[in-house]
Amino acid sequence: MYEHIAEAIKKPDLIALRPDLVCLRFETMKIYSALGAVRHLRESGTVKPGDTLIDSSSGIYAQALALACHRYGMKCHIVGSTTVDRTLKAQLEILGATLEQVRPSRNLRLDQELRVRRIAEILEENPSYHWMRQYHDSIHYYGYREVAETIADEVPAGPLTLVGGVGSGASTGAIASYLREAGRDVSLVGVQPFGSVTFGSEHVSDPDMIIAGIGSAIPFENVRHDLYDRIHWVNFDSALAGAVHLLRSSGIFAGLSAGAAYLTTRWERSKDDSRTYVFIAADTGHRYVDSAYAQHTEAPDIEDLEPREITSLDELSHPWSAMAWTDDSTSDQKKAL
């Protein structure tokens, strides 16, 4: 029996689509990150019950932090994007969290900069508030040790490839790190949208990009680039194709980042079938119904898609590119990140 709803809904489901192809499916993955971070802050004495925790969010982390604060007796203030919808607003209000949304902006970069700027203003007015810094503070890695243990227990021994979206880096980076520490042979494949600065694709825009949580318009200090073996850049249409095929073939209704990860995993598996592949479905598909799933009849056939293998970030192009990130030939470009 669980003591709090956050403990229940954080648990992932491991679904074997094939013996060597596993979906790590969450209702909302960032609860692990938020719970682990808040618990650490409480245990270290950095914060105490009744203190206010503040952070920026486009939606998913807002719910996670609000639940973590509810679980540990903290107050919560969110500086949110305009993508925070009516359903989430109502939940935050009832949970006791406060939300202020920045003005609508032309692009993701401006939206993120506005949110960070507003947090700085709030902290100047309220120095006792604790900024969670989900994009920068390594405490957000801690909660994912339990996820790594679940994978270690349930996925048969042997070489493993973990595939997932790279947002703050805390999920894919942490899970792979903990598995490697335990002695598992793990290859880590990160998924990015075009237009993200995290792995150098900001010069290739994707006007339709709404893959929340796996890209960044500003540098994130939480991303440890050296952990990743390969990177795939996937555009909106290709991610939608993956998400639609995943739902049609398995019944798994997940977000666009899961669609991109599934697409990527199928390709990686087709090139090396000696490993078990685990891909992350970080959230459900409900928030993408109008913006993506409603267009399912227009989605490309997944069988017609394959990535352009590149050796330089200058070669990035739509709809899908991939690169060996550990290749020494790109070391100068990677150092710049």
Secondary structure, DSSP 8 states (H G I E B T S, - for coil): --SSHHHHHT--EEEEEETTEEEEE-SBTHHHHHHHHHHHHHHHTSS-TT-EEEEEESSHHHHHHHHHHHHHT-EEEEEE-TT--HHHHHHHHHHT-EEEE----SSHHHHHHHHHHHHHHHHHH-TTSEE--TTT-GGGGGGGHHHHHHHHHHS-SS-EEEEEE-SSSHHHHHHHHHHHHTT--EEEEEEE-TT-TTTT-TTS--TT---TTS--SS--TT--GGG-SEEEEE-HHHHHHHHHHHHHHH---B-HHHHHHHHHHHHHHHH-TTSEEEEEE-BBSGGGTTTTGGGGGGS--GGG---EE-SSGGG--SSEEEEETT-GGGHHHHHT-
